[in-house]
Amino acid sequence: AHTAVIDRTRKTAALDFTLTQGSKATMGRVSFSGQKTVNESYLQKSVPWREGTCYRQQRIEDLRGKLFESGLFSGVDI
């Protein structure tokens, strides 16, 4: 939740955010589908995390980039 208090006279705004911590999210096991000529064990070596590692969106983007930059695929959907 959040609240905003705007003071038009002073041309200022005060913002308050209330955050509630949820449960810890972790990275899971990665599986591949749709590849016809690339061995899955080769692709698994590209995964930049171990199962159970703390979730970070950047890790997914890193994997997407590695797979696309490998030149093996014309597109990568995660």
N, C-alpha and C positions, 0 to 999 in steps of 0.2 A: 504494500500500500504506500501511497505517497500523498503529501500535501504541499501546496504551494501558496505562499503569502506574498502578494505583490503590493509594493508601496509605490504608487504612481508619482507621488510628490518627490520622493528621493530617487526614483527610477532604479529601484532595487527589487530583487526577488529572493525569498528564502525558501529553499526546498528541503523537505524532510522525507527520507525514505525509510521504511521499516522492512527489514528482510527477515525471513524465517528460514533457518537452515534446514534443509531436507536431508535425506539419507545420502551417504557417500555413493557416488556412481563410479563404476569401474569399467575398464575396457574388457570386452569379451573375446571369445575365440573368433577368428576370422575364417570364413569359408568363401570359396570362389566358385562361380558358375558362369557358363557361357563360353569359356575358353576352350578351343578345340585342339590347338597344337602346342600349348604351353603347359608343362607339368605343374600341378598344384604345389608340389613340394618346392619347386623353384620360386613360385609366387610367395609362399609362406616366408621365405627368407627376406622378403621386402617389407614385411610387417614391422613397423618401428615401435612395437610395444609387446609386453608379455601379458597374457591373460591375468586379470586381477589388478593391473596397474591403474592408478587413479585416472579417471576419464578426463581427456582434454581434446576438444574439437580439433586443435591444431595437428594432433597425431593422425587424425583421419585425413586431413588435408595433405599432410606429408606423404601418406600412403598413396593417395590419389595421384599426387605429383610424381612420385617414384615410378608408379606403374605407367603413367602416360609418357614420361620422359624416357622410359626404357625403349620406346619405339616398337614395342610388341603389339600395341593396341592403338586403334584409331580413336577410341573413346573409353572412358572409365566412369561407371556409375557406382556410387557407394551408397 
